[in-house]
Amino acid sequence: MDKLNNNQLNNIVGGSISLTGSLVSAFVNGIEAIMDVGRSLGTAIRRLVYGYKC
């Protein structure tokens, strides 16, 4: 069995998609922000339609 030298080790490429924790967290935070906007919009529409006031 041959051992790889440093140049060969540096040329090794990993998988095509690497999901890091920070990338997943950013995606989840974006989805949560979109959902919050939807909730706020739904509440505003409901207040207009039914005449609710705070």
N, CA, C and O atoms as a CHARMM CRD file, in Angstrom:
* protein
*
  216
    1    1 MET  N      0.85600  -1.17000   0.00000 PROA 1      0.00000
    2    1 MET  CA     0.00000   0.00000   0.00000 PROA 1      0.00000
    3    1 MET  C      0.90300   1.23300   0.00000 PROA 1      0.00000
    4    1 MET  O      1.81200   1.35700   0.82000 PROA 1      0.00000
    5    2 ASP  N      0.62800   2.14900  -0.94700 PROA 2      0.00000
    6    2 ASP  CA     1.41700   3.37200  -1.05300 PROA 2      0.00000
    7    2 ASP  C      0.85600   4.44700  -0.13600 PROA 2      0.00000
    8    2 ASP  O     -0.35600   4.53900   0.06200 PROA 2      0.00000
    9    3 LYS  N      1.73600   5.24900   0.41300 PROA 3      0.00000
   10    3 LYS  CA     1.31900   6.38800   1.23200 PROA 3      0.00000
   11    3 LYS  C      1.26700   7.62500   0.35800 PROA 3      0.00000
   12    3 LYS  O      2.04500   7.76500  -0.58600 PROA 3      0.00000
   13    4 LEU  N      0.34800   8.51900   0.67600 PROA 4      0.00000
   14    4 LEU  CA     0.23100   9.76500  -0.07200 PROA 4      0.00000
   15    4 LEU  C      1.21100  10.79000   0.46900 PROA 4      0.00000
   16    4 LEU  O      1.43000  10.88700   1.67600 PROA 4      0.00000
   17    5 ASN  N      1.80200  11.56100  -0.45300 PROA 5      0.00000
   18    5 ASN  CA     2.68600  12.63400   0.00000 PROA 5      0.00000
   19    5 ASN  C      1.85500  13.90200   0.24600 PROA 5      0.00000
   20    5 ASN  O      0.65000  13.91000  -0.00800 PROA 5      0.00000
   21    6 ASN  N      2.48200  14.95400   0.73200 PROA 6      0.00000
   22    6 ASN  CA     1.76700  16.18100   1.09500 PROA 6      0.00000
   23    6 ASN  C      1.05900  16.81400  -0.10000 PROA 6      0.00000
   24    6 ASN  O     -0.06100  17.30400   0.04600 PROA 6      0.00000
   25    7 ASN  N      1.68100  16.81500  -1.27200 PROA 7      0.00000
   26    7 ASN  CA     1.03700  17.40200  -2.46000 PROA 7      0.00000
   27    7 ASN  C     -0.23100  16.64700  -2.82000 PROA 7      0.00000
   28    7 ASN  O     -1.24000  17.26100  -3.16500 PROA 7      0.00000
   29    8 GLN  N     -0.19200  15.33900  -2.74600 PROA 8      0.00000
   30    8 GLN  CA    -1.37100  14.54100  -3.05500 PROA 8      0.00000
   31    8 GLN  C     -2.46600  14.75600  -2.01400 PROA 8      0.00000
   32    8 GLN  O     -3.64700  14.80000  -2.36000 PROA 8      0.00000
   33    9 LEU  N     -2.09300  14.88700  -0.76200 PROA 9      0.00000
   34    9 LEU  CA    -3.06900  15.13500   0.29300 PROA 9      0.00000
   35    9 LEU  C     -3.75300  16.48900   0.11000 PROA 9      0.00000
   36    9 LEU  O     -4.94800  16.62100   0.37700 PROA 9      0.00000
   37   10 ASN  N     -3.00300  17.49300  -0.34400 PROA 10     0.00000
   38   10 ASN  CA    -3.57400  18.82300  -0.55200 PROA 10     0.00000
   39   10 ASN  C     -4.54700  18.85000  -1.72900 PROA 10     0.00000
   40   10 ASN  O     -5.41300  19.72300  -1.78900 PROA 10     0.00000
   41   11 ASN  N     -4.42000  17.91400  -2.66000 PROA 11     0.00000
   42   11 ASN  CA    -5.28200  17.88600  -3.84100 PROA 11     0.00000
   43   11 ASN  C     -6.56200  17.08400  -3.64100 PROA 11     0.00000
   44   11 ASN  O     -7.39100  17.02300  -4.54900 PROA 11     0.00000
   45   12 ILE  N     -6.74000  16.47500  -2.49000 PROA 12     0.00000
   46   12 ILE  CA    -7.94700  15.69900  -2.22700 PROA 12     0.00000
   47   12 ILE  C     -9.12700  16.65000  -2.06000 PROA 12     0.00000
   48   12 ILE  O     -9.05000  17.62000  -1.30600 PROA 12     0.00000
   49   13 VAL  N    -10.22000  16.36500  -2.77000 PROA 13     0.00000
   50   13 VAL  CA   -11.42200  17.18500  -2.71400 PROA 13     0.00000
   51   13 VAL  C    -12.51700  16.35900  -2.06000 PROA 13     0.00000
   52   13 VAL  O    -12.70000  15.18300  -2.37400 PROA 13     0.00000
   53   14 GLY  N    -13.25200  17.00000  -1.13300 PROA 14     0.00000
   54   14 GLY  CA   -14.31400  16.29100  -0.42600 PROA 14     0.00000
   55   14 GLY  C    -15.58300  16.20400  -1.23800 PROA 14     0.00000
   56   14 GLY  O    -15.56100  16.34200  -2.46100 PROA 14     0.00000
   57   15 GLY  N    -16.68800  15.97400  -0.55700 PROA 15     0.00000
   58   15 GLY  CA   -17.98200  15.83500  -1.20800 PROA 15     0.00000
   59   15 GLY  C    -18.41100  17.10600  -1.91700 PROA 15     0.00000
   60   15 GLY  O    -17.84100  18.17500  -1.69700 PROA 15     0.00000
   61   16 SER  N    -19.40600  16.98500  -2.75900 PROA 16     0.00000
   62   16 SER  CA   -19.84400  18.12500  -3.56300 PROA 16     0.00000
   63   16 SER  C    -20.65100  19.12800  -2.74200 PROA 16     0.00000
   64   16 SER  O    -20.65500  20.31600  -3.06200 PROA 16     0.00000
   65   17 ILE  N    -21.33200  18.67300  -1.68900 PROA 17     0.00000
   66   17 ILE  CA   -22.13100  19.58300  -0.86200 PROA 17     0.00000
   67   17 ILE  C    -21.67100  19.42300   0.59100 PROA 17     0.00000
   68   17 ILE  O    -21.68800  18.32600   1.14800 PROA 17     0.00000
   69   18 SER  N    -21.27000  20.52200   1.17500 PROA 18     0.00000
   70   18 SER  CA   -20.89500  20.45800   2.58400 PROA 18     0.00000
   71   18 SER  C    -21.80500  21.39000   3.37100 PROA 18     0.00000
   72   18 SER  O    -21.74000  22.60900   3.21400 PROA 18     0.00000
   73   19 LEU  N    -22.64400  20.81900   4.20800 PROA 19     0.00000
   74   19 LEU  CA   -23.55100  21.59400   5.03100 PROA 19     0.00000
   75   19 LEU  C    -22.91700  21.80800   6.38900 PROA 19     0.00000
   76   19 LEU  O    -22.67100  20.85900   7.13400 PROA 19     0.00000
   77   20 THR  N    -22.65900  23.05400   6.69900 PROA 20     0.00000
   78   20 THR  CA   -22.09600  23.35800   8.00100 PROA 20     0.00000
   79   20 THR  C    -23.21900  23.76100   8.94700 PROA 20     0.00000
   80   20 THR  O    -24.33000  24.07300   8.51700 PROA 20     0.00000
   81   21 GLY  N    -22.92300  23.75000  10.20200 PROA 21     0.00000
   82   21 GLY  CA   -23.91900  24.13200  11.20100 PROA 21     0.00000
   83   21 GLY  C    -24.38400  25.56100  11.01800 PROA 21     0.00000
   84   21 GLY  O    -25.56700  25.85700  11.18800 PROA 21     0.00000
   85   22 SER  N    -23.46400  26.45200  10.67400 PROA 22     0.00000
   86   22 SER  CA   -23.84800  27.85500  10.50300 PROA 22     0.00000
   87   22 SER  C    -24.73400  28.04000   9.27800 PROA 22     0.00000
   88   22 SER  O    -25.62400  28.89100   9.29000 PROA 22     0.00000
   89   23 LEU  N    -24.51100  27.26400   8.22100 PROA 23     0.00000
   90   23 LEU  CA   -25.34800  27.36100   7.02300 PROA 23     0.00000
   91   23 LEU  C    -26.76300  26.87900   7.32100 PROA 23     0.00000
   92   23 LEU  O    -27.73400  27.51100   6.90400 PROA 23     0.00000
   93   24 VAL  N    -26.88500  25.78400   8.02800 PROA 24     0.00000
   94   24 VAL  CA   -28.20600  25.26200   8.40500 PROA 24     0.00000
   95   24 VAL  C    -28.91500  26.24300   9.32300 PROA 24     0.00000
   96   24 VAL  O    -30.11400  26.47600   9.17300 PROA 24     0.00000
   97   25 SER  N    -28.19100  26.81600  10.26800 PROA 25     0.00000
   98   25 SER  CA   -28.77800  27.77600  11.20000 PROA 25     0.00000
   99   25 SER  C    -29.27200  29.01800  10.46600 PROA 25     0.00000
  100   25 SER  O    -30.35300  29.52200  10.77100 PROA 25     0.00000
  101   26 ALA  N    -28.50900  29.51200   9.51700 PROA 26     0.00000
  102   26 ALA  CA   -28.92100  30.68100   8.74400 PROA 26     0.00000
  103   26 ALA  C    -30.17500  30.37900   7.93100 PROA 26     0.00000
  104   26 ALA  O    -31.06400  31.22300   7.82600 PROA 26     0.00000
  105   27 PHE  N    -30.25200  29.18100   7.35600 PROA 27     0.00000
  106   27 PHE  CA   -31.42100  28.77900   6.58000 PROA 27     0.00000
  107   27 PHE  C    -32.65600  28.71400   7.47600 PROA 27     0.00000
  108   27 PHE  O    -33.72000  29.20700   7.10200 PROA 27     0.00000
  109   28 VAL  N    -32.52100  28.11300   8.64800 PROA 28     0.00000
  110   28 VAL  CA   -33.64400  28.00100   9.59100 PROA 28     0.00000
  111   28 VAL  C    -34.08900  29.38500  10.05200 PROA 28     0.00000
  112   28 VAL  O    -35.28700  29.65100  10.14900 PROA 28     0.00000
  113   29 ASN  N    -33.13100  30.27000  10.33500 PROA 29     0.00000
  114   29 ASN  CA   -33.48900  31.63100  10.75900 PROA 29     0.00000
  115   29 ASN  C    -34.22400  32.37100   9.65000 PROA 29     0.00000
  116   29 ASN  O    -35.14900  33.13500   9.92800 PROA 29     0.00000
  117   30 GLY  N    -33.83400  32.16000   8.41100 PROA 30     0.00000
  118   30 GLY  CA   -34.53000  32.79000   7.28700 PROA 30     0.00000
  119   30 GLY  C    -35.95200  32.30100   7.16300 PROA 30     0.00000
  120   30 GLY  O    -36.86700  33.09300   6.93600 PROA 30     0.00000
  121   31 ILE  N    -36.15000  30.99600   7.31000 PROA 31     0.00000
  122   31 ILE  CA   -37.50200  30.42700   7.24900 PROA 31     0.00000
  123   31 ILE  C    -38.36100  30.97500   8.39000 PROA 31     0.00000
  124   31 ILE  O    -39.52800  31.31000   8.18400 PROA 31     0.00000
  125   32 GLU  N    -37.79100  31.06600   9.58200 PROA 32     0.00000
  126   32 GLU  CA   -38.53700  31.60400  10.72200 PROA 32     0.00000
  127   32 GLU  C    -38.92300  33.05700  10.48600 PROA 32     0.00000
  128   32 GLU  O    -40.02300  33.46700  10.85600 PROA 32     0.00000
  129   33 ALA  N    -38.04500  33.83900   9.88100 PROA 33     0.00000
  130   33 ALA  CA   -38.35700  35.24500   9.59900 PROA 33     0.00000
  131   33 ALA  C    -39.51200  35.35100   8.61000 PROA 33     0.00000
  132   33 ALA  O    -40.39800  36.18800   8.77900 PROA 33     0.00000
  133   34 ILE  N    -39.50900  34.50700   7.58000 PROA 34     0.00000
  134   34 ILE  CA   -40.59600  34.50900   6.60300 PROA 34     0.00000
  135   34 ILE  C    -41.90700  34.12400   7.26700 PROA 34     0.00000
  136   34 ILE  O    -42.95000  34.70700   6.97100 PROA 34     0.00000
  137   35 MET  N    -41.86000  33.14900   8.16200 PROA 35     0.00000
  138   35 MET  CA   -43.07600  32.72500   8.86700 PROA 35     0.00000
  139   35 MET  C    -43.59600  33.83900   9.78700 PROA 35     0.00000
  140   35 MET  O    -44.80700  34.02700   9.90300 PROA 35     0.00000
  141   36 ASP  N    -42.69300  34.57200  10.43500 PROA 36     0.00000
  142   36 ASP  CA   -43.11400  35.68700  11.29200 PROA 36     0.00000
  143   36 ASP  C    -43.79900  36.78200  10.48500 PROA 36     0.00000
  144   36 ASP  O    -44.79000  37.36200  10.92800 PROA 36     0.00000
  145   37 VAL  N    -43.26900  37.06000   9.30300 PROA 37     0.00000
  146   37 VAL  CA   -43.89600  38.06000   8.43800 PROA 37     0.00000
  147   37 VAL  C    -45.29200  37.58900   8.03600 PROA 37     0.00000
  148   37 VAL  O    -46.23500  38.38000   8.01800 PROA 37     0.00000
  149   38 GLY  N    -45.42300  36.31400   7.71600 PROA 38     0.00000
  150   38 GLY  CA   -46.72700  35.76500   7.34900 PROA 38     0.00000
  151   38 GLY  C    -47.72800  35.84900   8.48300 PROA 38     0.00000
  152   38 GLY  O    -48.89400  36.17700   8.26200 PROA 38     0.00000
  153   39 ARG  N    -47.28500  35.55800   9.68900 PROA 39     0.00000
  154   39 ARG  CA   -48.17500  35.65700  10.85100 PROA 39     0.00000
  155   39 ARG  C    -48.62400  37.09500  11.06800 PROA 39     0.00000
  156   39 ARG  O    -49.80100  37.35600  11.31800 PROA 39     0.00000
  157   40 SER  N    -47.67900  38.02600  10.97100 PROA 40     0.00000
  158   40 SER  CA   -48.01300  39.43600  11.16500 PROA 40     0.00000
  159   40 SER  C    -48.98700  39.91600  10.09900 PROA 40     0.00000
  160   40 SER  O    -49.93400  40.64300  10.40000 PROA 40     0.00000
  161   41 LEU  N    -48.75800  39.51700   8.87100 PROA 41     0.00000
  162   41 LEU  CA   -49.65300  39.90200   7.78200 PROA 41     0.00000
  163   41 LEU  C    -51.04100  39.30500   7.99100 PROA 41     0.00000
  164   41 LEU  O    -52.04800  39.97900   7.77100 PROA 41     0.00000
  165   42 GLY  N    -51.09800  38.05700   8.40900 PROA 42     0.00000
  166   42 GLY  CA   -52.38700  37.42000   8.67600 PROA 42     0.00000
  167   42 GLY  C    -53.13700  38.10500   9.79400 PROA 42     0.00000
  168   42 GLY  O    -54.35300  38.27800   9.71400 PROA 42     0.00000
  169   43 THR  N    -52.42700  38.49800  10.83900 PROA 43     0.00000
  170   43 THR  CA   -53.05000  39.20400  11.95300 PROA 43     0.00000
  171   43 THR  C    -53.58300  40.55600  11.50000 PROA 43     0.00000
  172   43 THR  O    -54.68200  40.95200  11.88800 PROA 43     0.00000
  173   44 ALA  N    -52.81300  41.26300  10.68500 PROA 44     0.00000
  174   44 ALA  CA   -53.24600  42.57400  10.20200 PROA 44     0.00000
  175   44 ALA  C    -54.48800  42.44500   9.32700 PROA 44     0.00000
  176   44 ALA  O    -55.41000  43.25300   9.43900 PROA 44     0.00000
  177   45 ILE  N    -54.51900  41.45200   8.47100 PROA 45     0.00000
  178   45 ILE  CA   -55.69000  41.24200   7.61000 PROA 45     0.00000
  179   45 ILE  C    -56.91100  40.89300   8.45100 PROA 45     0.00000
  180   45 ILE  O    -58.00800  41.39100   8.19800 PROA 45     0.00000
  181   46 ARG  N    -56.72200  40.03800   9.44900 PROA 46     0.00000
  182   46 ARG  CA   -57.83500  39.64900  10.31800 PROA 46     0.00000
  183   46 ARG  C    -58.38800  40.85100  11.07600 PROA 46     0.00000
  184   46 ARG  O    -59.60000  40.96700  11.25600 PROA 46     0.00000
  185   47 ARG  N    -57.50700  41.74600  11.52000 PROA 47     0.00000
  186   47 ARG  CA   -57.96100  42.94300  12.22600 PROA 47     0.00000
  187   47 ARG  C    -58.76600  43.84900  11.30300 PROA 47     0.00000
  188   47 ARG  O    -59.77300  44.43100  11.70700 PROA 47     0.00000
  189   48 LEU  N    -58.30500  43.96100  10.04800 PROA 48     0.00000
  190   48 LEU  CA   -59.03100  44.81100   9.09400 PROA 48     0.00000
  191   48 LEU  C    -60.39600  44.22400   8.75900 PROA 48     0.00000
  192   48 LEU  O    -61.38900  44.94900   8.70200 PROA 48     0.00000
  193   49 VAL  N    -60.44800  42.92100   8.53800 PROA 49     0.00000
  194   49 VAL  CA   -61.69200  42.27900   8.11600 PROA 49     0.00000
  195   49 VAL  C    -62.72400  42.27600   9.23700 PROA 49     0.00000
  196   49 VAL  O    -63.89600  42.57300   9.00600 PROA 49     0.00000
  197   50 TYR  N    -62.29400  41.94400  10.44200 PROA 50     0.00000
  198   50 TYR  CA   -63.25100  41.79300  11.55000 PROA 50     0.00000
  199   50 TYR  C    -63.33400  43.04000  12.43900 PROA 50     0.00000
  200   50 TYR  O    -64.12900  43.07400  13.37800 PROA 50     0.00000
  201   51 GLY  N    -62.53200  44.05000  12.15700 PROA 51     0.00000
  202   51 GLY  CA   -62.59800  45.28900  12.91000 PROA 51     0.00000
  203   51 GLY  C    -62.03600  45.21300  14.30700 PROA 51     0.00000
  204   51 GLY  O    -62.41100  46.01200  15.16500 PROA 51     0.00000
  205   52 TYR  N    -61.15000  44.27500  14.55700 PROA 52     0.00000
  206   52 TYR  CA   -60.53600  44.16700  15.88600 PROA 52     0.00000
  207   52 TYR  C    -59.53200  45.30600  16.08500 PROA 52     0.00000
  208   52 TYR  O    -58.84000  45.71900  15.15400 PROA 52     0.00000
  209   53 LYS  N    -59.47200  45.80200  17.32500 PROA 53     0.00000
  210   53 LYS  CA   -58.49500  46.83000  17.67700 PROA 53     0.00000
  211   53 LYS  C    -57.79400  46.40300  18.95200 PROA 53     0.00000
  212   53 LYS  O    -58.36100  45.69700  19.78600 PROA 53     0.00000
  213   54 CYS  N    -56.57100  46.83600  19.08600 PROA 54     0.00000
  214   54 CYS  CA   -55.81400  46.49500  20.30100 PROA 54     0.00000
  215   54 CYS  C    -56.25500  47.35500  21.46400 PROA 54     0.00000
  216   54 CYS  O    -55.73200  47.21400  22.56900 PROA 54     0.00000
